[in-house]
């Protein structure tokens, strides 16, 4: 083997939020039933414009985030993150998608712990037509699940 044929290995220590978002982006690109288990802290708090009160715990949050992955980023929706800000253990991810013909623009606010597990996840959505379309779709999907 020639020296230039060797694979270059670079060791980079990623911050907790970098590790967390790397796993989050992989989950969004290819949701799996158990994909959230490795992402969420047992005591996570989830806040959504669709649900009036914050939801506590991994089981409840998994239910909502799995449904949201289907509703917001399901096939043919055109979901994409358009901006991402990271600082410390926090991130803000702005997204765009379309639900039932309505344009949806929103922000995922994510906080992780030192292990890169999500401890707080807040979703904000605009415009009103987007919130209404998301609410109808989430309600239809979750009816009977919660």
WOFEN-V27243 format. One record per residue. RES is the residue in one small letter. PSI is psi in whole degrees, 0 to 359 (none if undefined). OMEGA is omega in radians with two decimals (* if undefined). D_CENTER is the distance of its C-alpha to the mean C-alpha in Angstrom with 2 decimals. Layout:
# WOFEN-V27243
((RES;PSI;OMEGA;D_CENTER) (RES;PSI;OMEGA;D_CENTER))
This chain:
# WOFEN-V27243
((x;135;3.09;43.41) (x;152;-3.14;43.70) (x;324;-3.11;42.00) (x;350;3.11;39.97) (x;346;-3.12;38.74) (x;145;3.11;36.93) (x;134;3.12;33.18) (x;127;3.11;31.97) (x;125;3.13;29.80) (x;128;3.12;28.07) (x;120;3.13;26.81) (x;127;3.07;24.05) (x;111;3.14;22.76) (x;146;3.08;19.11) (x;164;3.11;17.98) (x;318;-3.12;15.65) (x;327;3.08;12.85) (x;316;3.11;13.68) (x;317;-3.14;13.58) (x;310;-3.09;10.28) (x;329;3.05;8.60) (x;314;3.12;10.87) (x;322;3.13;9.70) (x;313;3.14;5.92) (x;323;3.08;7.43) (x;321;3.11;9.85) (x;312;-3.12;7.88) (x;321;-3.14;6.51) (x;330;-3.10;10.17) (x;76;-3.10;11.69) (x;138;3.06;10.25) (x;153;-3.09;12.87) (x;323;-3.11;14.10) (x;7;-3.08;14.19) (x;331;-3.11;11.26) (x;339;-3.09;9.40) (x;320;-3.12;12.81) (x;353;-3.10;12.96) (x;329;-2.95;9.74) (x;135;3.02;10.52) (x;149;-3.14;13.75) (x;328;-3.06;16.24) (x;27;-3.12;16.60) (x;150;3.01;13.08) (x;127;-3.11;13.22) (x;126;3.11;10.81) (x;135;-3.03;12.04) (x;150;3.05;11.75) (x;348;-3.11;14.38) (x;332;-3.09;15.04) (x;130;-3.01;16.10) (x;317;-3.08;18.93) (x;152;3.06;18.55) (x;144;3.12;15.91) (x;137;-3.06;15.11) (x;138;3.03;16.12) (x;155;-3.08;15.68) (x;317;-3.07;13.73) (x;312;-3.12;15.33) (x;316;-3.14;14.59) (x;320;3.11;10.91) (x;317;3.12;10.62) (x;311;-3.10;12.56) (x;317;-3.12;10.54) (x;323;3.08;7.02) (x;318;3.09;9.20) (x;318;3.14;11.04) (x;322;3.10;8.45) (x;320;3.12;7.52) (x;313;-3.07;11.31) (x;314;-3.05;12.12) (x;322;-3.00;10.05) (x;15;3.14;9.88) (x;170;-3.09;12.92) (x;131;3.08;16.03) (x;2;-3.10;17.82) (x;338;-3.13;15.31) (x;25;3.14;15.19) (x;137;3.03;11.52) (x;145;3.00;11.26) (x;131;-3.08;10.12) (x;346;3.12;13.52) (x;145;-3.12;13.54) (x;128;3.09;12.19) (x;136;-3.14;14.06) (x;138;3.04;14.35) (x;127;3.14;16.98) (x;240;3.14;17.89) (x;14;-3.04;15.14) (x;152;3.07;13.05) (x;149;3.00;10.89) (x;122;-3.11;10.48) (x;111;3.11;8.64) (x;137;-3.13;10.62) (x;163;3.03;10.06) (x;146;3.07;12.76) (x;182;3.07;13.40) (x;132;3.12;16.25) (x;118;3.11;16.65) (x;43;3.09;20.26) (x;356;-3.13;21.71) (x;131;3.05;20.05) (x;134;3.12;18.34) (x;129;3.08;15.03) (x;131;-3.09;13.99) (x;178;-3.14;11.35) (x;132;2.96;9.68) (x;120;3.05;6.63) (x;119;-3.03;8.85) (x;133;3.01;8.09) (x;135;3.12;11.27) (x;165;3.07;12.25) (x;186;-3.12;15.73) (x;337;3.12;18.30) (x;0;-3.14;17.22) (x;15;3.09;13.69) (x;140;-3.12;12.30) (x;124;3.13;9.80) (x;341;3.12;12.38) (x;131;-3.12;11.03) (x;117;-3.13;7.93) (x;133;3.12;9.35) (x;132;3.03;8.77) (x;138;-3.04;11.89) (x;146;3.03;13.25) (x;169;-0.35;16.62) (x;183;-3.08;19.27) (x;318;3.13;20.78) (x;325;3.09;21.12) (x;318;3.10;17.41) (x;316;-3.12;16.78) (x;317;3.12;19.64) (x;317;3.12;18.51) (x;318;3.14;15.02) (x;313;3.13;16.98) (x;315;-3.10;19.48) (x;317;3.13;17.18) (x;318;-3.13;15.12) (x;316;3.14;18.55) (x;320;-3.11;20.12) (x;322;-3.04;17.59) (x;350;-3.10;17.56) (x;123;-3.14;21.27) (x;351;-3.11;22.99) (x;336;-3.08;19.96) (x;none;*;19.81))
